[in-house]
Amino acid sequence: MLEGFNSSAATFAADVDQAFWIHIWISVGLFLSVIGPMIYFAWKYRADKVKNEDIGNLTHHTILEITWTVIPVILLMLFFYYGYSSMQVLRTMPAESESIVINMEGKKWSWSHTYPANKSGFVHKTAELYVPKDQNIILKMSAPVNDVIHSYYVPAFRMKEDVVPGRMTQQWFNSPVVGSYDVECAEYCGTRHSYMLSKINVMERAEYDEWFESSKRTPGAADVKISKGQEIYESNGCAGCHSIDTAATLVGPSLMGIGDKYDAAYLKDAILNPDKDVPAGFTAGVMPPFTMSDADVDEVIKYFNNTDKGKELYESNGCSGCHSIDTDSILVGPSLKGIGAKYDAAYLKNAILTPDKDVPEGFTAGIMPPFALPDADVAAIIKYMKSVK
């Protein structure tokens, strides 16, 4: 359900509403001025009431002609004045020095918003837009070159702007009312057009500043653990086309278990050069190539491999206190660097659950306690161990 149908959601919404209602009522007046007399004359001068000899031939009526010319011209000028003045408010950008400038990308089939760097140099990137109230916001809008036209539409703000591949368009707003406002795509853009939904979340200034200067994924997300890879996956709109926790096919194939099927090189190519090896049953050109740093690609691949859960379990159970996993250093126990390439899953499971069964040479039994972990947690730890080269 669309939210925020009141004229106070954005500073220029009242001007747009005023122009709209003036146009509506003038149009209603013009309609009635034509249809009303037409119905009246059709009734008054119907065939059974008027004789042919009573019908005259009127060729000219100066006052009537002036009236039906001057009045529509005046109304037309009113149309122009209120239409132009409301458009001028919408299209006159505030100074960037007095605004928060946010880069927004629309692509099949998601929106993403990239904010300026905060004081610590951290850059937020979110699927929904978060802004403080009573603040000018300038959106610099773009779409990938090989994408299609989208239209960023916020009904509550009376705001709509096309997002065009290969071009930069702009729109601004200032919302004085805290709330969450619907964003839709108003330009048909393909298979999942109807799923291209987002929100503009208008916050109190102090709440916004606290979030902006943090590295939290979204405001209020302090208690939600999410990996860097999942954050990148979601903020780039991947979830709009691919399911990752079910086998459901959306626009693209399901990514469930994809980390177990393909190596990192293949997955990197699939992200950066999606048309290089298109899965059977799918079409080239639908997924845009993503421009990501190698570090971000690695994080997404870790998320595909579901190694984040294993890493969390590895650290929370104190394994890192006795075993290094990314260096050859020997701590209390042997280094686990590359152990996933040396031993199979059955051996590693036994080493975790019954460590005294096969003690490595040079180390002593009884040092490492047996861990009582469910099979799912053991599997996650082993997957993490195998992922670290």
N, C-alpha and C positions, 0 to 999 in steps of 0.2 A: 504494500500500500504506500502510495507516495506521501511523503511527510512535509509538513511546514507550509501549508497553503495559507500563509498570512503575509501581509505586505511589509512586515518588519524583519524578515529573515536576512535581507541584505539592504544596504543603504539605498540602492537604486530601484528596489522592487516596487516601492510606492509610485515612482515616476512611470514605470512600465505599466502598472495597474491603471493609473490615471489615463494614460494614452489609450489603453485597451478599452476602458469603459466609455470614454468619449467617442471612440470609433464605433463601438457597439450601438450606443444610443443615437448617434447621428445616422448610422446605417438603418436602424429601426425606423427613425423619423422619415428618411427618404423612401424606404420601402412602403410605409403607410401612406405617404403623400402621393404615391403612384397607384398603389393597389386600392386604397380607400375610395378615391374618386372614381376609379374604374368600376368597382363594384356598384357604387351609388348610381353612376350614369347608366350602367347596364340594366339596373332595376328601374330607374326613373323613365328611361327612354326605350323600354322594351317594345317589341313590335305591336302588341295588342293595345298599347296606350298612345301611340303616335301615328297620325295619318301622314301619308307621303307628301301631301300638299303643305303640311306644316313644317317640313324639314327645310331649313335654310342652308345657305352655303357661305360660311364665314371664312374669309381668307386672311384676315389680319386683326391682331389685338395687341397693340403696343404695350400696354401695362402688363398684360399676362406674359408676353414674351420677355420683357425686361425682368419680371419677377422670377420666371423659371430659369433665367440665365444667371442673374446676380446671386440669388440664394444658394444654388449649388456651387458657384465659385467661392463664396464665403465659406461654405462648409468644407470645400476642398482645401482651402487655405488653413482651416482649423485642423483638418487631417494632417496636413504637412507640418504645421507648427508643432503639434504635440508628438507626432511620430519622430520628427527630427530632434526635438529637445530631449526626448527620452533616449534616443539612440546616441546622442552626443554624450550623455552622462555615462552610458555603457561603454562607449568607445574611447573616451578620453582617459588615457592611462595616467595614474599617479606617478610621481617621481620614484624611481627605483630606490633612491636613498631613503625614502620614507616608507618603503614596502618590504615585505618578505617575498623574494623571488624564488619560485619553485619550478623546477623542470618537470613537466608531465609528459609521459609517453602513452599513447593509445595504440594498441596493436591487437591483432586477432589472438585472444579475445579477452583482454584485460587492460586495466589502467595501472600505471605505476608512477609514483611521485618521488623525486629526488630533491632533498633539501640542501641548503647551504651547509658547509662544514660548521660544527660548533667550536667552542673555544679549545677543545682538546683535539680538534681535527677530525672527529668522527662524523661521518655522513650518513644520515638516516635515509632509507629508501623503503617506502611503504605502499601497500596496495590501496589503502584508504588514506584520505588526506586529513591531516591534523593541523589546525590553525588556532591562534588565539583570537578572541573576540575583539572588536573595535580596532582591527589592524588591517591596513591595506595589503592585499595578497595579489601578486601578479603571477599568473600561470603562463609559462612559456611552453607551448604545446607542439609536439612533433609525433611523427609516426615513421616506422622503418620504410626505407625507399621501396621495398617490394611488397608493402602491405596495401591496405585499401583505405578509403576515407572513413573516418569515424566522426562522431559529433558529441562533444562533451556537454551534456544537458543536465542542468540543476533546476528542476521545476520551482522549488521554493525560492530560489534567487532570481527567477525569470531570466536565466542566463543560458545561452547556448552558443557554442563556438565549434566550427569544423576543425578537425585534426587531419592534416593532409600529408601523405607520404612525401618526404623530401623537402618539406617547407616548414617554417616556423611560424605559427600563429600565436596570438596572445589574447588573454582575457583577464579581467581583474574583478575583485569583489571585496567587500568589507562587510562582515556580519556582526551586528551588535547583540545578537541573541545566541546564548549557549544552546547547543542542540546537535542532533545528528540529522543530516539532510541527504536525501537520495540523489545519486548520480546515475544517469542512464546514458546509453549510446542511442542517439536519435537518428542515426544514419544506418540503414541496413548494411551489415558488413559480413554476412555469411552465416555459416552453420550454427554457431553459438552466439549469435547477435543478442538473443534474449537473455543470455547469461552474463552479459557485459555490464555488471552492476558494481557500484561502489558507494562510498559515503564520504561526505565532508563533515568532519567532526569539529565543531567550534567549541573551544575550551576556555576556561578562565585563564588569564594571562600567567598567573603563578604556576598553575598546573602544567601549562604548555612549556614554560621556561624550564621547569624541573625535568620534564621528559626530554626536551630538546638538548639539554646539556648532559644528559645521560647517554648510555649506549643501549638502553632498553629497546626492544623491538617495537613495541607500541606502548602508549600510556596505560598504566595499570597492569603491565605484563611482568611485574617483578617476581611473582610466584610461579610463572610459567617457564619451564625449562625448554629451550629450543636450541637446536644446533645452528651453527653458522650456515651450514649447507642447506638446512630447511628454510632458514630465513631468506637466503638467496633464491632458492627454488620458488618460494611463495611470492616474494616481491617482484620477481620477473614474470609472474603470470603463468608459470609452468602448470600449476594446478588447474588452470582453466581448460587445458587441452589433454592432460594426462592424469589418470588416477594412479596413485602409488601404493595405496593400501588395499585396493581391491583389483579384481581382474577385469573390471568394467572398461569398455572402450568408449572414449569420448570422441574428440576430434582426432586425436592421435592414439597410438597403442598404450595399453596399460604399462606402467613401469614397475609393477609389483615384481620383486625378485630379480630385477634387471642386473643388479650388481653381481649376482651369482652366475649369470649367463654370459656376460661380456667382460673383457678386461678394460682397464682404465683408458688405454689408447683408443679403443672403439668408442667408449662413452664420451671421451673428449671430442672426437670427431663428430659424434651425433649432436653435440651441443653447438659446436662452432661451425660445422659444415653439414647441416642436416640433410641437404640434398645429395650428399656424396653416396650414401647407402640407405635408400628409403625402404622401410620394411614392406613386405608383400601385402598388398591390399590397401596401401596408402599412397597418396599422391605427392609428388615433389612440388615445392613452391608454397606449401601451406604453412610450414614452420619457418619463421625468419631465422637467419643466423644470428647468434648472440655474440656480442662483443664483451668478453669477460677477461679478467686477468687470470693467469694460470693458477694463482692461489684460490680464486673464487671457484674456478672449475674443479679444482681438487676437493674443495669443501662440498660442492654439489655431489661429486662422485662418492665421497665418504657417506653422504646422506643416502645415495642410491644403495650403497653397500650395507647400510644400516650398522655402521661401525661405531656410531656415536653412543649407542646404548652400551655396547661392550666396553668402550673406553670409560664411560661413567662407572660401570660395575668394577672394572679393573682398578680404578682409582679409589672408589668408595670402600672396597674390600682390603685396601692397604697393600696391594700387589706392588705398586710403584715404590714402596718403601724398601723392598728387598730386591727388586729386579728392575734393571734398566731395560727399556724396550726399543729405544731409538739410538742407543750407543752400544759399544762393546764393553763398557765399564762393568766390573763385577762389584756388586754391593754385598749384601748378605748371601744372596743366591746368585746363580749364573745369569748372565745377560740373556734376554729373550729376543734380542734383535735377530730378525730373520728366522725365528723358530717355526713360523708357519710354513716355510718352504722346506724345512728339514723333516718335520713329523706330520703324521696324519691326525685327523680330528679325534680318533679313538685314543691315541697315545696322549694327546694334550688333555683330553677329558680325564683320563686316569691320573695325569700329573696334577690336576687341580683337585680332584676329589680324594685321591689316595696317594699323596706325594711320597710316602715312604716305600711304595711298591717298586719304584725304579729310580733310585737316587743317582744323579749324575756324578761321574767320577770327580773326586776332589772335594765333594761336599758331604755333609753329615745328615743322617736320618734324624728325625725328631725336631728339626728346626722349623720346618714349614708345617703349620697345622692343616689338617684336612678341612676342606670347605664344604659346608652343607648348602649347596645351591641347586635350585631347580634346573632341569635340563635346558630350558629356554635361556636362562641366564648364562649357563656354561657355554651354550652355542654362541651367544652374543659375544662373550669374552674371546672365544676361539676365533670368531670372525674378525674381531679387532686385532688379535695377535697376528693373524694371517695378512691383515691389510698393511701392517707396518713393515716396510722393507729395510 
